[in-house]
Amino acid sequence: MGFASLRRLPFLKGQEAGLVGVIVVLSVAFSFVNPNFLTTDNLRNVLVAVAVVGIMSIGQCFVIIAREIDLSVGSVMGLSGLCGAWLMAAGLNPWVAVALAIGVGAAAGFVNGLIVVLFRVNSFIATLGMLSVARGLTQVISGGLPIMVDPQVMFLGQGSFLDIPVQVLIFIGLVIVGQFILKRSVIGQRIVAVGDNDEAARLSGIPIASTRIAVFVVSGALAAIAGIVYTAQVSVAEAQAGTGLELDVIAAVVIGGASLSGGRGSILGAMLGAYLLGALRNAFILLELSPFLQQMSVGLVIVLAAIFDQVRQGSFRNVGIMQSLIGVFRSRTR
Amino acid sequence: MSTEKPIALEVVSVDKSFGSVHALSDVSMRFRRGVVTALLGENGAGKSTMIRVCSGVHQPDRGEILVAGSPVRLAGSLAAKAMGIAVVHQEPQLVTQMTVAENIFLARLGSRAGSALHRGGALVGEAKALLASLGLENDLPDLGGRCTGLSAAERQLVEIARALAADPHVLFLDEPNSSLTRKETDRLFDIVRRLRDRGTAVVLVSHRLGEVYEIADEVIVMRDGRKVGEGSVAALPKARAIQLMAGERLKAALDLAEAEARPALKPDAVPVLSVRKASGLAFSDVSFDIHAGEIVGMAGLVGSGRTEIIRAIIGADPLTGGAVSLNGRRVRFSSPRDALKGGIAFISEERRTSVFYGHDIAFNLTSNVLDRFGSFGFFSDRKRRAFAQASADEIGVKAETVDVPIRTLSGGNQQKVLLARALASNPSLVILDEPTRGVDVRTKADMYRLIRSLAHERGLAVWFVSSELDEILQLADRIVVVRGGTIADSLARGPEAARVVASALGEKIEDAGATALASDLAPTLGTT
């Protein structure tokens, strides 16, 4: 299947097709060095490793398309996972505990949304606050001690169905639902409209306040699902789970072609972005390269993806890169 | 004769393409010192590209630019400025958190890296001296104050003062009067005359032909990226210029003046919109009716309260008193969304607050009515595109398919998409604020025909607001004049209306031009 025919697949165009290309080329290149890279086992390993970040990047993608940002996902993930385990330890039915934990994540998102909409606080600041508050709350509840998970729910992070790990199934299922909601539901198109031009959205009768709140609620709820999956995977909830993951999540979304200036992005792209990050990490381990190099390469990929996106948008049409570089230094009026 | 004056700026055989679009092909023109040259053309004729090429923003693909006779390469707008070429943009680009004086001398921040603007009194003094030399010392209130509170006209003045701070030989004015009232335009033209007399080459780009011809000495007409005519105002009169601008489309342009017979309204019918003694932010005691099948044009100066009345009725601003009925039922809308559900569609005068620029025509056209193409909050993309295609075709949007990104359309076609969006929700009343602002002559004719057929054939009630007297006179079945926040007059269409409206507006702006225009138009309008 050539590059051109990939473009004709439904939903798969532009940045997404480019990402598929990059992933295929890198995988083939890595497999020359280490044949283990292109095995089903390793593919499964990568998917398991990216499931948690990937699930959160679905919610983050909605938030970024609405021209907001959610920095609190890592903390909310930790808080929800811990709340779930804590409720189970308190004797609640584990499934009710899972539902309540998701509710905790959604509630944290709702608070984020309210602060952004009602008090017009920039979402960067509002969710930066939530990042700290949720982490603190996690420590208060746990008292710094890890909590064991009820064995009944462990299969969420450890089981498999038809030889596919359950968390991967959850991840891919949520991606499909998310992409469908984004592209084919009224609420999805409202999110896109609000992110593209909120004044136009208001004048055309779109309820912008509730749309904005909704994206934060979705992001919080998905962070909670990621928290449950992670907790089930490691069998134990601890207060530091998810620390720093918000940056990976945002990176995955941006690599996937979402624009931080709103109105553009795709869930499928975010999934591919998360996969690319995971595959890179995995490759560096298999190739026995320094973990410092791995960190550098991840950073490079993020910036390259953004540049690639700009080029694809036509920001540099008719201008050679050198010429525009010279232009930057010559013209101080730009 | 102006032909003997020295040439300040000349372009020779300039080509410029963007991708496959030829914005300029083989264009040559010269601008002389001490002459006001008007650059005319429909949207997309290449005027703006011409300005950008002359001011160093774009590099021409081919051809030469000569400043005072010697060829130059304008590497950027700073280089152009150094050559004495300045541009006043349509939308003033001010740093609103800086003072007026700082904005005027903003270029110093760019030209002297490392040295700060010298602040405070000295700069204000310098700004004062500059304005005095232009005879504008009384027009800007507080040079040391921030630009946040300035009116559109004052912002324009700051932008002009900034352009003149560098003492340019060539001054481009890009649609400088598009948001100015008649009186403000007159003052702007006074400044232009003074600059001309000082020997500056002034290049004026404007859609308002009537005003352009009051001031221009020479006219250059562009169409489809080519120069199609040039000459003195005497050699190239207004009618000829319109002909050149529109080209083959002349017929369409002439249709504008054509008045049609309209169906008589049933006098006892319940009005679609009835407003009684309404008051709000900038208006009070406003009463009027709009019937089905009727086009009501609201005339008034910028700042007379027209837009505020609309905003209060659709719920964007508070309505502090009075009663509004829609189809006989008392209503009070709390938001534009509410009003849309009630059956009032509104198209704002500012297109950039209405268009989703990142998306295609289909997205823009259907953003209000997605739930119609499916159920349970989901929709079928196929149905949506089919609907969008049908209504884009019906309204005459010029694009191959509805998958085309909306930002590639001309302003007039974007406006048509917005109209189609408004109609998609099946409103009983359509409100249009400045329906043809920044729209070229040909698309204007299309828009007028469209609006007429909406009212007279589909039976919609149409309420529009316009600053252009001829638009009001050509389009409205009934004219409501707003002055000082209240309804000054309500008139049926006809030759009488022309005179009354002109005087109602003219009274305040002390302008013979409006009355003269009205009496020009009166004969062509007297067909009803």
Boltz contact constraints between the chains, C-beta under 6 A:
constraints:
  - contact:
      token1: [A, 184]
      token2: [B, 378]
      max_distance: 6.0
  - contact:
      token1: [A, 185]
      token2: [B, 377]
      max_distance: 6.0
  - contact:
      token1: [A, 185]
      token2: [B, 378]
      max_distance: 6.0
  - contact:
      token1: [A, 186]
      token2: [B, 370]
      max_distance: 6.0
  - contact:
      token1: [A, 186]
      token2: [B, 371]
      max_distance: 6.0
  - contact:
      token1: [A, 186]
      token2: [B, 377]
      max_distance: 6.0
  - contact:
      token1: [A, 189]
      token2: [B, 370]
      max_distance: 6.0
  - contact:
      token1: [A, 193]
      token2: [B, 356]
      max_distance: 6.0
  - contact:
      token1: [A, 193]
      token2: [B, 367]
      max_distance: 6.0
  - contact:
      token1: [A, 196]
      token2: [B, 356]
      max_distance: 6.0
  - contact:
      token1: [A, 196]
      token2: [B, 358]
      max_distance: 6.0
  - contact:
      token1: [A, 197]
      token2: [B, 356]
      max_distance: 6.0
  - contact:
      token1: [A, 199]
      token2: [B, 353]
      max_distance: 6.0
  - contact:
      token1: [A, 200]
      token2: [B, 353]
      max_distance: 6.0
  - contact:
      token1: [A, 200]
      token2: [B, 354]
      max_distance: 6.0
  - contact:
      token1: [A, 200]
      token2: [B, 356]
      max_distance: 6.0
  - contact:
      token1: [A, 203]
      token2: [B, 336]
      max_distance: 6.0
  - contact:
      token1: [A, 203]
      token2: [B, 348]
      max_distance: 6.0
  - contact:
      token1: [A, 203]
      token2: [B, 354]
      max_distance: 6.0
  - contact:
      token1: [A, 204]
      token2: [B, 367]
      max_distance: 6.0
  - contact:
      token1: [A, 204]
      token2: [B, 368]
      max_distance: 6.0
  - contact:
      token1: [A, 205]
      token2: [B, 337]
      max_distance: 6.0
  - contact:
      token1: [A, 205]
      token2: [B, 340]
      max_distance: 6.0
  - contact:
      token1: [A, 205]
      token2: [B, 368]
      max_distance: 6.0
  - contact:
      token1: [A, 263]
      token2: [B, 358]
      max_distance: 6.0
  - contact:
      token1: [A, 264]
      token2: [B, 358]
      max_distance: 6.0
  - contact:
      token1: [A, 330]
      token2: [B, 75]
      max_distance: 6.0
  - contact:
      token1: [A, 331]
      token2: [B, 76]
      max_distance: 6.0
  - contact:
      token1: [A, 331]
      token2: [B, 78]
      max_distance: 6.0
  - contact:
      token1: [A, 332]
      token2: [B, 110]
      max_distance: 6.0
  - contact:
      token1: [A, 333]
      token2: [B, 76]
      max_distance: 6.0
  - contact:
      token1: [A, 333]
      token2: [B, 77]
      max_distance: 6.0
  - contact:
      token1: [A, 333]
      token2: [B, 78]
      max_distance: 6.0
  - contact:
      token1: [A, 333]
      token2: [B, 110]
      max_distance: 6.0
